[in-house]
Amino acid sequence: MGAGETDTDEHLLALTLALKCFQRLGRFAKAREVPPVVVEHVRRCLEVGEDVAPVYASPRTAESHRVLVRRR
């Protein structure tokens, strides 16, 4: 799972955060629940720009990514 599953850096960051939060919390965290320091750490690990935000273009994409995370 990763860059092949996404079409933008924003989606890659959001998907990775969803996966890591699900692994740690056992549930999907709301965007406001994820501390900025965690977002920044994942952003650096993925080597995406500081201007990249973990957002989805549509609810359908978000649900698709949640399905991927659950399968993993």
Contacts in CASP RR format, 6 or more apart in sequence:
PFRMAT RR
TARGET T0000
AUTHOR 0000-0000-0000
METHOD contacts of the structure
MODEL  1
MGAGETDTDEHLLALTLALKCFQRLGRFAKAREVPPVVVEHVRRCLEVGE
DVAPVYASPRTAESHRVLVRRR
1 15 0 8 1.000
1 19 0 8 1.000
1 68 0 8 1.000
1 69 0 8 1.000
1 72 0 8 1.000
2 12 0 8 1.000
2 15 0 8 1.000
2 16 0 8 1.000
3 12 0 8 1.000
5 15 0 8 1.000
5 65 0 8 1.000
5 68 0 8 1.000
6 12 0 8 1.000
6 15 0 8 1.000
6 65 0 8 1.000
8 57 0 8 1.000
9 46 0 8 1.000
9 48 0 8 1.000
9 49 0 8 1.000
9 52 0 8 1.000
10 52 0 8 1.000
10 53 0 8 1.000
10 54 0 8 1.000
10 55 0 8 1.000
10 56 0 8 1.000
10 57 0 8 1.000
11 56 0 8 1.000
11 57 0 8 1.000
11 61 0 8 1.000
11 65 0 8 1.000
12 46 0 8 1.000
12 48 0 8 1.000
13 39 0 8 1.000
13 42 0 8 1.000
13 43 0 8 1.000
13 46 0 8 1.000
13 48 0 8 1.000
13 52 0 8 1.000
13 53 0 8 1.000
13 54 0 8 1.000
14 54 0 8 1.000
14 55 0 8 1.000
14 56 0 8 1.000
14 62 0 8 1.000
14 65 0 8 1.000
15 65 0 8 1.000
15 68 0 8 1.000
15 69 0 8 1.000
16 42 0 8 1.000
16 46 0 8 1.000
17 29 0 8 1.000
17 34 0 8 1.000
17 38 0 8 1.000
17 39 0 8 1.000
17 42 0 8 1.000
17 54 0 8 1.000
18 28 0 8 1.000
18 29 0 8 1.000
18 65 0 8 1.000
18 66 0 8 1.000
18 69 0 8 1.000
19 69 0 8 1.000
19 72 0 8 1.000
20 38 0 8 1.000
20 42 0 8 1.000
21 27 0 8 1.000
21 28 0 8 1.000
21 29 0 8 1.000
21 33 0 8 1.000
21 34 0 8 1.000
22 28 0 8 1.000
22 69 0 8 1.000
22 70 0 8 1.000
28 66 0 8 1.000
28 69 0 8 1.000
31 54 0 8 1.000
31 55 0 8 1.000
34 54 0 8 1.000
39 54 0 8 1.000
43 49 0 8 1.000
43 50 0 8 1.000
43 52 0 8 1.000
56 62 0 8 1.000
56 65 0 8 1.000
END
